Amino acid sequence: MRKHLLALGATLALAPCLLAQKIGVINSMTGPEAPIGENITNGIKLAEEDLLKKGIHLQLVWEDDTGKPQISMSAMEKLATRDNVVGVVGPYTSACSNAVAKLAEKYKVSLLIPSAAKEEITRQGLQHVFRMNAPADKYASSLIDAALSLGKAKTIAFIYENTDFGTSTSKTAKDYVATKGIQVVADVSYPKGSADYRSTLAQIKSKNPDLVFMVSYVADAILLMRQSREMGLQPQAFLGAGAGFTTTEFAKERAISECVISCTQWTDDVNWPGAKDFGKRYKTKFGKEPTYHAACAYASMIIMAETANNAGGDRVKTRDGLKAGKWNGIMGEVKFTDYDGFTNQNNHQMLVQQILNGNYETVLPKQFASKTAVYPFPKWK
C-alpha cells in the first residue's frame, strides 16, 4: 500500500496538470456593476470548460466585492492568506483594482486584471500586477482619432462620473484633444448614480459642442442618453468610453443608443484566433451577446491557469511565467511588457464600434471593420 501511495505521489509531482490549480476570482457579482460582472463570470466559466479539455483542473475561489474597494481589499487578503491561491483574476472596476494592487504586491500573489482602465494601476512599478486590457489612454485616443477620421470636429464636451474610471479616462482624453487642437467647451463630472442630468446636459447643449465624450457605467449611460434626447442635445457624435456604452443593456435601448460610437477591447467579428467561436458559444450558452469584459476575463483565466499549471502551482514561478510568456488567442497577441511608464501591461489594440440597427458593429480601424460608420449623428426622432 505504501508503495502505491509513493508511486501516486511521484506521478502527481511529475504531472502538475493532474492537480487542481487554486485560483481566486474577485468580481462585482452583485451591486450596480453586476450586469458587467455577469459577463466576467460567464467568460471565466467558458475558460474553465476549455481548460478542462486540456487537462487543466481548476479550484476557483469566488469573491463578490459588490463594486466596493474596501470589500475587494478584504477579499484579496482572504485569498492570499487563508485560501493560499496561486493567483487572482479580477477585480472589475478601476477603484477596486487599484485598491487591491498593492496587496497583491505585499503578498507576492500574481494579480491579472481583465478590464479595469485606470492608468495608475500598472504605473506603480508593481511586479505582481498584470493587466490584460488597454488602459484609459487608449480609450481616449482611439475614440478621438475615430471622430477626427470621420469629420472635422473643433469642439468637445466632457461628462463623466467622478470615480477612478471616470476621472482617469476623461483626463487622458482632455490631454489628448489638446494635442489635436480641439477646444474643450464643457468639462463636467457627476456623482455616480445620479437621478437627473438634465441641467448638466442643458449647460452642455448651450455650448453646441461637435463631440460629446461620456464616461459612465450601465445605468448612467442609459439615463444620460435618454435625457440627451429629451434636451435635444445634437453633436456630430456621441462618444462612449467603453464600460456602460458597450453592454447589451445599452444596445437594447434603441431609441437612444443607435449610432452611438464607443471603444472596445474586443468584438466577435474581429479576426483574432477563436474570437468568432467564443462569441457563438457565449450566445448559445447564455442567450445573450458577450461584451468585451467577457472576452477579457476568458483570456485572463486561460493565461493565469495555464501559467500556474506549468509552474506547478508555485507563486514565484507563476509570476515569472506571466512576465516571460506570450499568447495568441481571442484577444489577439498578449504579452505583458514595460513601456511608457507601465509595468506588466498588455499593449492591446483597441477597436471602435457603433450601434447600427441595434447591433454593435466594428467600424475602425479599417483592417478590422465590418461596417462603415454613420456620421454625423442623425437627428433625434
C-alpha positions as CSV (number, residue, x, y, z in Angstrom):
1,M,0.0,0.0,0.0
2,R,2.8,2.4,0.9
3,K,4.5,1.7,-2.5
4,H,1.2,2.6,-4.3
5,L,1.0,5.9,-2.4
6,L,4.6,6.7,-3.1
7,A,4.0,5.9,-6.8
8,L,0.9,8.1,-6.9
9,G,2.8,11.0,-5.2
10,A,5.6,10.7,-7.7
11,T,3.1,10.7,-10.6
12,L,1.4,13.9,-9.3
13,A,4.8,15.5,-8.8
14,L,5.7,14.8,-12.4
15,A,2.3,15.8,-13.8
16,P,1.1,19.0,-12.2
17,C,-1.8,19.1,-14.7
18,L,-3.5,16.4,-12.5
19,L,-3.6,18.8,-9.6
20,A,-6.3,21.4,-9.4
21,Q,-4.9,24.9,-9.6
22,K,-6.3,27.1,-6.9
23,I,-7.1,30.5,-8.3
24,G,-9.0,33.4,-6.8
25,V,-11.6,35.5,-8.6
26,I,-12.7,38.9,-7.4
27,N,-15.7,40.2,-9.3
28,S,-18.7,42.5,-9.0
29,M,-21.3,39.8,-8.9
30,T,-23.9,41.9,-7.1
31,G,-24.4,45.7,-6.8
32,P,-24.7,48.3,-9.6
33,E,-21.9,46.8,-11.7
34,A,-23.5,43.3,-11.7
35,P,-24.5,43.4,-15.4
36,I,-20.8,43.7,-16.4
37,G,-19.8,41.4,-13.6
38,E,-22.1,38.7,-15.1
39,N,-20.1,38.9,-18.4
40,I,-16.9,38.4,-16.5
41,T,-18.3,35.4,-14.6
42,N,-19.6,33.9,-17.8
43,G,-16.3,34.4,-19.6
44,I,-14.4,32.6,-16.8
45,K,-16.9,29.7,-16.9
46,L,-16.2,29.2,-20.6
47,A,-12.5,29.3,-19.9
48,E,-12.9,26.7,-17.2
49,E,-14.6,24.4,-19.8
50,D,-11.8,24.8,-22.3
51,L,-9.1,24.4,-19.6
52,L,-10.6,21.1,-18.5
53,K,-10.5,19.9,-22.1
54,K,-6.7,20.5,-21.9
55,G,-6.5,18.5,-18.7
56,I,-6.1,21.6,-16.5
57,H,-8.3,21.3,-13.5
58,L,-9.2,24.5,-11.5
59,Q,-10.3,25.1,-8.0
60,L,-11.8,28.6,-8.3
61,V,-12.4,30.6,-5.1
62,W,-15.0,33.3,-5.9
63,E,-15.3,36.6,-4.0
64,D,-18.0,39.2,-4.6
65,D,-16.7,42.7,-3.9
66,T,-20.1,44.4,-4.9
67,G,-18.0,47.0,-6.7
68,K,-16.7,48.4,-3.4
69,P,-12.9,48.8,-2.9
70,Q,-12.9,48.0,0.8
71,I,-14.7,44.7,0.2
72,S,-12.3,44.0,-2.6
73,M,-9.4,44.5,-0.4
74,S,-10.8,42.1,2.3
75,A,-11.3,39.6,-0.5
76,M,-7.7,39.9,-1.6
77,E,-6.4,39.5,2.0
78,K,-8.5,36.3,2.4
79,L,-7.5,34.8,-1.0
80,A,-3.8,35.5,-0.4
81,T,-3.6,34.3,3.2
82,R,-6.4,32.0,4.2
83,D,-7.1,30.4,0.8
84,N,-3.5,30.4,-0.3
85,V,-4.3,30.8,-4.0
86,V,-1.6,30.8,-6.6
87,G,-3.0,33.8,-8.4
88,V,-6.1,36.1,-8.7
89,V,-8.1,37.2,-11.7
90,G,-10.0,40.5,-11.2
91,P,-11.4,42.7,-9.9
92,Y,-13.7,44.5,-12.4
93,T,-13.8,48.2,-11.5
94,S,-10.8,50.6,-11.6
95,A,-11.4,51.6,-8.0
96,C,-11.3,48.0,-6.8
97,S,-8.4,47.0,-8.9
98,N,-6.3,50.0,-7.8
99,A,-7.2,49.2,-4.1
100,V,-6.0,45.6,-4.3
101,A,-2.9,46.1,-6.5
102,K,-0.6,46.9,-3.6
103,L,-2.0,43.9,-1.6
104,A,-1.0,41.6,-4.4
105,E,2.5,43.0,-4.2
106,K,2.6,42.7,-0.5
107,Y,1.6,39.0,-0.5
108,K,3.5,38.3,-3.7
109,V,0.4,36.9,-5.4
110,S,0.1,37.5,-9.2
111,L,-3.0,39.6,-9.9
112,L,-4.3,39.6,-13.5
113,I,-6.7,42.4,-14.1
114,P,-9.1,41.7,-17.0
115,S,-10.7,45.1,-17.8
116,A,-10.1,47.9,-15.3
117,A,-8.9,51.1,-17.2
118,K,-7.3,53.5,-14.7
119,E,-3.8,54.1,-15.9
120,E,-2.1,54.3,-12.5
121,I,-2.9,50.6,-11.7
122,T,0.0,49.5,-13.8
123,R,2.1,52.6,-13.4
124,Q,3.2,52.0,-9.9
125,G,6.1,49.6,-10.7
126,L,4.3,46.7,-9.1
127,Q,5.9,43.4,-10.1
128,H,3.0,41.1,-9.3
129,V,0.2,43.1,-11.0
130,F,-0.6,42.4,-14.7
131,R,-3.3,43.9,-16.9
132,M,-5.0,42.3,-20.0
133,N,-6.9,45.3,-21.3
134,A,-5.7,48.5,-22.8
135,P,-5.7,51.3,-20.2
136,A,-7.6,54.6,-20.2
137,D,-5.2,56.5,-22.5
138,K,-6.1,54.1,-25.3
139,Y,-9.8,54.6,-24.8
140,A,-9.4,58.3,-25.3
141,S,-7.0,58.3,-28.2
142,S,-8.9,55.6,-30.2
143,L,-12.2,57.5,-29.8
144,I,-10.8,60.9,-30.6
145,D,-8.9,59.6,-33.6
146,A,-12.0,57.8,-34.9
147,A,-14.1,61.0,-34.6
148,L,-11.4,63.1,-36.4
149,S,-11.2,60.5,-39.2
150,L,-14.9,60.8,-39.8
151,G,-15.3,64.6,-39.6
152,K,-13.8,68.0,-38.7
153,A,-14.6,68.4,-35.1
154,K,-13.4,71.6,-33.5
155,T,-15.0,71.5,-30.0
156,I,-15.8,68.8,-27.4
157,A,-17.7,68.5,-24.2
158,F,-16.9,66.0,-21.4
159,I,-19.3,64.5,-19.0
160,Y,-18.1,61.7,-16.7
161,E,-18.6,60.0,-13.4
162,N,-16.3,61.2,-10.6
163,T,-14.8,57.7,-10.0
164,D,-11.3,56.4,-10.7
165,F,-12.5,55.2,-14.1
166,G,-14.3,58.4,-15.0
167,T,-11.6,60.9,-13.9
168,S,-8.7,58.8,-15.3
169,T,-10.3,58.3,-18.7
170,S,-11.5,61.8,-19.1
171,K,-8.1,63.3,-18.1
172,T,-6.3,61.3,-20.7
173,A,-8.9,62.3,-23.3
174,K,-8.5,66.0,-22.3
175,D,-4.8,65.7,-22.6
176,Y,-5.1,64.1,-26.0
177,V,-7.5,66.6,-27.5
178,A,-5.2,69.4,-26.5
179,T,-2.6,67.9,-28.9
180,K,-5.2,67.8,-31.7
181,G,-6.3,71.4,-31.4
182,I,-9.8,70.6,-30.2
183,Q,-11.3,73.1,-27.8
184,V,-12.9,71.8,-24.6
185,V,-16.1,73.8,-24.1
186,A,-17.5,71.9,-21.2
187,D,-15.9,69.7,-18.5
188,V,-18.4,68.2,-16.0
189,S,-18.1,65.4,-13.5
190,Y,-21.1,63.9,-11.7
191,P,-21.8,61.7,-8.7
192,K,-22.2,58.1,-9.9
193,G,-25.9,57.0,-9.9
194,S,-27.4,60.5,-10.0
195,A,-31.1,60.6,-10.8
196,D,-31.2,63.6,-13.2
197,Y,-28.7,65.1,-15.6
198,R,-30.9,67.5,-17.5
199,S,-29.5,70.7,-16.0
200,T,-25.9,69.5,-16.8
201,L,-26.9,68.5,-20.3
202,A,-28.7,71.8,-20.9
203,Q,-25.4,73.5,-19.9
204,I,-23.5,71.4,-22.5
205,K,-26.2,72.0,-25.2
206,S,-25.7,75.7,-24.8
207,K,-22.1,75.3,-25.8
208,N,-23.1,73.5,-29.0
209,P,-20.1,71.0,-29.0
210,D,-19.2,69.0,-32.1
211,L,-18.4,66.0,-29.9
212,V,-19.8,64.8,-26.5
213,F,-17.5,62.4,-24.7
214,M,-19.1,60.3,-21.9
215,V,-17.6,58.0,-19.3
216,S,-20.2,56.0,-17.4
217,Y,-21.3,52.6,-16.2
218,V,-24.5,51.0,-17.5
219,A,-27.4,52.8,-15.6
220,D,-25.8,56.2,-16.0
221,A,-25.0,55.7,-19.7
222,I,-28.7,54.8,-20.4
223,L,-30.0,57.8,-18.4
224,L,-27.6,60.2,-19.9
225,M,-28.6,59.3,-23.4
226,R,-32.3,59.3,-22.6
227,Q,-32.0,62.8,-21.2
228,S,-29.8,64.0,-24.1
229,R,-32.6,63.1,-26.4
230,E,-35.1,64.9,-24.2
231,M,-32.9,68.0,-24.2
232,G,-32.3,67.9,-27.9
233,L,-28.5,67.7,-27.5
234,Q,-27.3,67.2,-31.1
235,P,-23.5,66.8,-31.5
236,Q,-21.8,65.4,-34.6
237,A,-21.0,62.3,-32.4
238,F,-21.7,60.8,-29.0
239,L,-18.5,59.1,-27.9
240,G,-18.9,56.5,-25.1
241,A,-15.6,55.4,-23.4
242,G,-16.3,51.7,-23.1
243,A,-18.0,50.3,-19.9
244,G,-21.7,51.1,-19.9
245,F,-21.7,52.0,-23.6
246,T,-20.7,48.5,-24.6
247,T,-23.3,46.4,-23.0
248,T,-26.4,44.6,-24.3
249,E,-28.5,46.5,-21.8
250,F,-27.4,49.8,-23.5
251,A,-27.8,48.5,-27.1
252,K,-31.3,47.3,-26.4
253,E,-32.3,50.9,-25.7
254,R,-32.5,51.5,-29.5
255,A,-34.3,54.9,-29.3
256,I,-31.3,56.4,-27.6
257,S,-28.3,54.1,-28.3
258,E,-28.5,53.9,-32.1
259,C,-25.4,55.4,-33.8
260,V,-23.5,56.0,-30.5
261,I,-19.8,55.3,-31.0
262,S,-17.8,53.5,-28.4
263,C,-14.4,52.0,-28.0
264,T,-14.0,48.4,-27.0
265,Q,-11.3,45.8,-26.3
266,W,-12.9,43.1,-28.4
267,T,-15.7,42.2,-30.8
268,D,-16.9,38.9,-32.1
269,D,-16.3,39.9,-35.7
270,V,-12.6,40.7,-35.2
271,N,-10.1,38.2,-36.9
272,W,-8.3,37.2,-33.7
273,P,-7.9,33.4,-33.2
274,G,-11.1,31.9,-31.7
275,A,-13.0,35.3,-31.3
276,K,-15.9,34.3,-33.6
277,D,-16.2,30.9,-32.0
278,F,-16.2,32.5,-28.5
279,G,-19.0,34.8,-29.5
280,K,-21.1,32.0,-30.8
281,R,-20.5,29.8,-27.8
282,Y,-21.3,32.6,-25.4
283,K,-24.6,33.4,-27.2
284,T,-25.6,29.7,-27.3
285,K,-24.8,29.0,-23.6
286,F,-26.0,32.3,-22.0
287,G,-28.6,33.5,-24.5
288,K,-27.1,37.0,-25.0
289,E,-24.3,38.9,-26.7
290,P,-21.0,39.0,-24.8
291,T,-19.3,42.3,-24.0
292,Y,-15.5,42.8,-24.2
293,H,-15.4,42.2,-20.5
294,A,-16.3,38.5,-21.0
295,A,-13.6,38.1,-23.6
296,C,-11.0,39.8,-21.4
297,A,-12.0,37.6,-18.4
298,Y,-11.9,34.4,-20.6
299,A,-8.4,35.2,-21.9
300,S,-7.2,36.3,-18.4
301,M,-8.3,33.0,-16.8
302,I,-6.8,30.9,-19.6
303,I,-3.5,32.6,-19.3
304,M,-3.4,32.6,-15.5
305,A,-4.4,28.9,-15.3
306,E,-2.1,27.6,-18.0
307,T,0.8,29.6,-16.4
308,A,0.0,28.4,-12.9
309,N,-0.3,24.8,-14.2
310,N,3.1,25.0,-15.9
311,A,4.6,26.4,-12.7
312,G,3.2,23.5,-10.7
313,G,1.1,25.9,-8.6
314,D,4.2,27.8,-7.4
315,R,3.6,31.6,-6.9
316,V,7.1,32.7,-7.8
317,K,7.2,30.6,-11.0
318,T,3.7,31.7,-11.9
319,R,4.7,35.4,-11.7
320,D,7.8,34.7,-13.8
321,G,5.8,32.8,-16.3
322,L,3.3,35.6,-16.7
323,K,6.2,38.1,-17.2
324,A,8.0,36.0,-19.8
325,G,5.0,34.5,-21.7
326,K,3.4,35.3,-25.0
327,W,0.0,34.2,-26.1
328,N,-2.3,34.5,-29.2
329,G,-6.0,33.9,-28.8
330,I,-9.4,35.7,-28.7
331,M,-7.8,38.9,-27.5
332,G,-5.1,38.8,-30.2
333,E,-1.4,38.8,-29.2
334,V,-0.9,39.1,-25.5
335,K,2.4,39.9,-23.8
336,F,2.9,41.8,-20.5
337,T,5.6,44.4,-21.1
338,D,7.0,47.5,-19.6
339,Y,6.6,50.7,-21.7
340,D,5.8,54.4,-21.3
341,G,5.9,54.1,-17.5
342,F,3.6,51.0,-17.5
343,T,4.7,47.7,-15.8
344,N,3.3,44.3,-16.9
345,Q,0.9,46.0,-19.3
346,N,-0.5,44.2,-22.3
347,N,-0.2,46.7,-25.2
348,H,-3.6,45.9,-26.6
349,Q,-5.2,47.0,-29.9
350,M,-8.4,48.9,-29.2
351,L,-11.4,48.7,-31.6
352,V,-14.0,51.3,-32.3
353,Q,-17.6,50.2,-32.7
354,Q,-21.0,51.8,-33.4
355,I,-24.5,50.6,-32.7
356,L,-26.2,50.1,-36.1
357,N,-29.7,48.6,-36.3
358,G,-29.4,47.6,-32.7
359,N,-26.1,45.7,-33.1
360,Y,-22.5,46.6,-32.2
361,E,-20.5,46.8,-35.4
362,T,-16.8,47.3,-35.7
363,V,-16.2,50.5,-37.8
364,L,-12.5,51.2,-37.1
365,P,-9.6,50.6,-37.5
366,K,-10.3,49.8,-41.2
367,Q,-8.4,46.5,-41.2
368,F,-10.9,45.2,-38.5
369,A,-14.0,47.0,-39.7
370,S,-17.2,45.0,-40.6
371,K,-19.3,48.1,-41.4
372,T,-19.0,51.8,-42.4
373,A,-19.6,54.3,-39.6
374,V,-22.7,56.6,-39.7
375,Y,-21.5,60.2,-39.3
376,P,-22.7,62.7,-38.2
377,F,-25.1,61.5,-35.5
378,P,-28.6,61.6,-37.1
379,K,-31.2,64.0,-35.9
380,W,-33.3,62.6,-33.0
381,K,-36.6,61.1,-33.9
